[in-house]
Amino acid sequence: METLIDEIKKELIVELVASGSDFDSSSESDVRLLEVKVTSAYRDIKRARNYQSHHDEEFVLKDMESMYSLIKSLTLYDFNQIGAEGERIHAENGISRTWANRNSILNQVTPFGTVL
């Protein structure tokens, strides 16, 4: 888990710095906050995947690697929401912003089902 989270975090740091965002890669608090968002996204994707009791840790880790782009997308979504949590629409000085629904990312995860 830590390796995947670290890999996503490093990739996002490069992207955030290159995009000219307010992200400061030399700020311990910015980097730590990004790490928290990656970990949270990882856990949300894992929960949505709904692994069954017969899935061992090796299977879960390998499968979660296939969720790389979704974890990254969810992390970026959550990171960009900092300070605007709960807002759906924001308008100021003639500029309006509408956020996509977070579930649009989570809905791309196909959960495992249980046969009864």
Contact map, one row per residue, 1 for C-alpha under 8 A:
11111000000000000000000000000000000000000000000000000000000010000000000000000000000000000000000000000000000000000000
11111100000000000000000000000000000000000000000000000000000000000000000000000000000000000000000000000000000000000000
11111110000000000000000000000000000000000000000000000000000000000000000000000000000000000000000000000000000000000000
11111111000000000000000000000000000000000000000000000000000000001001000000000000000000000000000000000000000000000000
11111111100000000000000000000000001001100100000000000000000000000000000000000000000000000000000000000000000000000000
01111111110000000000000000000000001000000000000000000000000000000000000000000000000000000000000000000000000000000000
00111111111000000000000000000000000000000000000000000000000000000000000000000000000000000000000000000000000000000000
00011111111100000000000000000000000001000000000000000000000000000001000100000000000000000000000000000000000000000000
00001111111110000000000000000000011001000000000000000000000000000000000000000000000000000000000000000000000000000000
00000111111111000000000000000000000000000000000000000000000000000000000000000000000000000000000000000000000000000000
00000011111111100000000000000000000000000000000000000000000000000000000000000000000000000000000000000000000000000000
00000001111111110000000000000000000000000000000000000000000000000000000100010000000000000000000000000000000000000000
00000000111111111000000010000010000000000000000000000000000000000000000000000000000000000000000000000000000000000000
00000000011111111100000000000000000000000000000000000000000000000000000000000000000000000000000000000000000000000000
00000000001111111110000000000000000000000000000000000000000000000000000000000000000000000000000000000000000000000000
00000000000111111111101000000000000000000000000000000000000000000000000000000000000000000000000000000000000000000000
00000000000011111111111110000000000000000000000000000000000000000000000000000000000000000000000000000000000000000000
00000000000001111111100000000000000000000000000000000000000000000000000000000000000000000000000000000000000000000000
00000000000000111111100000000000000000000000000000000000000000000000000000000000000000000000000000000000000000000000
00000000000000011111111000000000000000000000000000000000000000000000000000000000000000000000000000000000000000000000
00000000000000011111111000000000000000000000000000000000000000000000000000000000000000000000000000000000000000000000
00000000000000001001111100000000000000000000000000000000000000000000000000000000000000000000000000000000000000000000
00000000000000011001111110000100000000000000000000000000000000000000000000000000000000000000000000000000000000000000
00000000000000001000011111100110000000000000000000000000000000000000000000000000000000000000000000000000000000000000
00000000000010001000001111110110000000000000000000000000000000000000000000000000000000000000000000000000000000000000
00000000000000000000000111110010000000000000000000000000000000000000000000000000000000000000000000000000000000000000
00000000000000000000000111111110000000000000000000000000000000000000000000000000000000000000000000000000000000000000
00000000000000000000000011111111000000000000000000000000000000000000000000000000000000000000000000000000000000000000
00000000000000000000000000111111100000000000000000000000000000000000000000000000000000000000000000000000000000000000
00000000000000000000001110111111110000000000000000000000000000000000000000000000000000000000000000000000000000000000
00000000000010000000000111111111111000000000000000000000000000000000000000000000000000000000000000000000000000000000
00000000000000000000000000011111111100000000000000000000000000000000000000000000000000000000000000000000000000000000
00000000000000000000000000001111111110000000000000000000000000000000000000000000000000000000000000000000000000000000
00000000100000000000000000000111111111000000000000000000000000000000000000100010000000000000000000000000000000000000
00001100100000000000000000000011111111100000000000000000000000000000000000000000000000000000000000000000000000000000
00000000000000000000000000000001111111110000000000000000000000000000000000000000000000000000000000000000000000000000
00000000000000000000000000000000111111111000000000000000000000000000000000100110000000000000000000000000000000000000
00001001100000000000000000000000011111111100000000000000000000000000001100100000000000000000000000000000000000000000
00001000000000000000000000000000001111111110000000000000000000000000000000000000000000000000000000000000000000000000
00000000000000000000000000000000000111111111000000000000000000000000000000100000000000000000000000000000000000000000
00000000000000000000000000000000000011111111100000000000000000000000001101100000000000000000000000000000000000000000
00001000000000000000000000000000000001111111110000000000000000000000001000000000000000000000000000000000000000000000
00000000000000000000000000000000000000111111111000000000000000000000000000000000000000000000000000000000000000000000
00000000000000000000000000000000000000011111111100000000000000000000000000000000000000000000000000000000000000000000
00000000000000000000000000000000000000001111111110000000000000000010011000000000000000000000000000000000010010000000
00000000000000000000000000000000000000000111111111100000000000010000000000000000000000000000000000000000000000000000
00000000000000000000000000000000000000000011111111100000000000000000000000000000000000000000000000000000000000000000
00000000000000000000000000000000000000000001111111000000000000000000000000000000000000000000000000000000010011100000
00000000000000000000000000000000000000000000111111100000000000000000000000000000000000000000000000000000000011110000
00000000000000000000000000000000000000000000011111110000000000000000000000000000000000000000000000000000000000111000
00000000000000000000000000000000000000000000011011111010000100000000000000000000000000000000000000000000000000110000
00000000000000000000000000000000000000000000000001111110000000000000000000000000000000000000000000000000000000011100
00000000000000000000000000000000000000000000000000111111000000000000000000000000000000000000000000000000000000000000
00000000000000000000000000000000000000000000000000011111000000000000000000000000000000000000000000000000000000000000
00000000000000000000000000000000000000000000000000111111101100000000000000000000000000000000000000000000000000000000
00000000000000000000000000000000000000000000000000001111111100000000000000000000000000000000000000000000000000000000
00000000000000000000000000000000000000000000000000000011111110000000000000000000000000000000000000000000000000000000
00000000000000000000000000000000000000000000000000000001111111000000000000000000000000000000000000000000000000000000
00000000000000000000000000000000000000000000000000000011111111100000000000000000000000000000000000000000000000000000
00000000000000000000000000000000000000000000000000100011111111110000000000000000000000000000000000000000000000000000
10000000000000000000000000000000000000000000000000000000111111111000000000000000000000000000000000000000000000000000
00000000000000000000000000000000000000000000000000000000011111111100000000000000000000000000000000000000000000000000
00000000000000000000000000000000000000000000000000000000001111111110000000000000000000000000000000000000000000000000
00000000000000000000000000000000000000000000010000000000000111111111000000000000000000000000000000000000000000000000
00010000000000000000000000000000000000000000000000000000000011111111000000000000000000000000000000000000000000000000
00000000000000000000000000000000000000000000000000000000000001111111100000000000000000000000000000000000000000000000
00000000000000000000000000000000000000000000100000000000000000111111111000000000000000000000000000000000000000000000
00010001000000000000000000000000000000000000000000000000000000011111111100000000000000000000000000000000000000000000
00000000000000000000000000000000000000000000000000000000000000000111111110000000000000000000000000000000000000000000
00000000000000000000000000000000000000000000100000000000000000000011111111000000000000000000000000000000110100000000
00000000000000000000000000000000000001001100100000000000000000000011111111100000000000000000000000000000000000000000
00000001000100000000000000000000000001001000000000000000000000000001111111110000000000000000000000000000000000000000
00000000000000000000000000000000000000000000000000000000000000000000111111111000000000000000000000000000100000000000
00000000000000000000000000000000000000001000000000000000000000000000011111111100000000000000000000000100110000000000
00000000000000000000000000000000010011011000000000000000000000000000001111111110000000000000000000000000000000000000
00000000000100000000000000000000000000000000000000000000000000000000000111111111000000000000000000000000000000000000
00000000000000000000000000000000000000000000000000000000000000000000000011111111100000000000000000000100000000000000
00000000000000000000000000000000000010000000000000000000000000000000000001111111110000000000000000000000000000000000
00000000000000000000000000000000010010000000000000000000000000000000000000111111110000000000000000000000000000000000
00000000000000000000000000000000000000000000000000000000000000000000000000011111110000000000000000000000000000000000
00000000000000000000000000000000000000000000000000000000000000000000000000001111111110000000000000000000000000000000
00000000000000000000000000000000000000000000000000000000000000000000000000000111111110000000000000000000000000000000
00000000000000000000000000000000000000000000000000000000000000000000000000000000111110000000000000000000000000000000
00000000000000000000000000000000000000000000000000000000000000000000000000000000111111100000000000000000000000000000
00000000000000000000000000000000000000000000000000000000000000000000000000000000111111100000000000000000000000000000
00000000000000000000000000000000000000000000000000000000000000000000000000000000000111110000000000000000000000000000
00000000000000000000000000000000000000000000000000000000000000000000000000000000000111111100000000100000000000000000
00000000000000000000000000000000000000000000000000000000000000000000000000000000000001111100000001110000000000000000
00000000000000000000000000000000000000000000000000000000000000000000000000000000000000111110000111100000000000000000
00000000000000000000000000000000000000000000000000000000000000000000000000000000000000111111000111000000000000000000
00000000000000000000000000000000000000000000000000000000000000000000000000000000000000001111111110000000000000000000
00000000000000000000000000000000000000000000000000000000000000000000000000000000000000000111111100000000000000000000
00000000000000000000000000000000000000000000000000000000000000000000000000000000000000000011111000000000000000000000
00000000000000000000000000000000000000000000000000000000000000000000000000000000000000000011111100000000000000000000
00000000000000000000000000000000000000000000000000000000000000000000000000000000000000000011111110000000000000000000
00000000000000000000000000000000000000000000000000000000000000000000000000000000000000001111011111000000000000000000
00000000000000000000000000000000000000000000000000000000000000000000000000000000000000001110001111100000000000000000
00000000000000000000000000000000000000000000000000000000000000000000000000000000000000011100000111110000000000000000
00000000000000000000000000000000000000000000000000000000000000000000000000000000000000111000000011111000000000000000
00000000000000000000000000000000000000000000000000000000000000000000000000000000000000010000000001111101000000000000
00000000000000000000000000000000000000000000000000000000000000000000000000000000000000000000000000111111100000000000
00000000000000000000000000000000000000000000000000000000000000000000000001001000000000000000000000011111110000000000
00000000000000000000000000000000000000000000000000000000000000000000000000000000000000000000000000001111111000000000
00000000000000000000000000000000000000000000000000000000000000000000000000000000000000000000000000011111111100000000
00000000000000000000000000000000000000000000000000000000000000000000010011000000000000000000000000001111111110000000
00000000000000000000000000000000000000000000100100000000000000000000010001000000000000000000000000000111111110000000
00000000000000000000000000000000000000000000000000000000000000000000000000000000000000000000000000000011111111000000
00000000000000000000000000000000000000000000000000000000000000000000010000000000000000000000000000000001111111000000
00000000000000000000000000000000000000000000100110000000000000000000000000000000000000000000000000000000111111100000
00000000000000000000000000000000000000000000000110000000000000000000000000000000000000000000000000000000001111110000
00000000000000000000000000000000000000000000000111100000000000000000000000000000000000000000000000000000000011111000
00000000000000000000000000000000000000000000000011110000000000000000000000000000000000000000000000000000000001111100
00000000000000000000000000000000000000000000000001010000000000000000000000000000000000000000000000000000000000111110
00000000000000000000000000000000000000000000000000010000000000000000000000000000000000000000000000000000000000011111
00000000000000000000000000000000000000000000000000000000000000000000000000000000000000000000000000000000000000001111
00000000000000000000000000000000000000000000000000000000000000000000000000000000000000000000000000000000000000000111
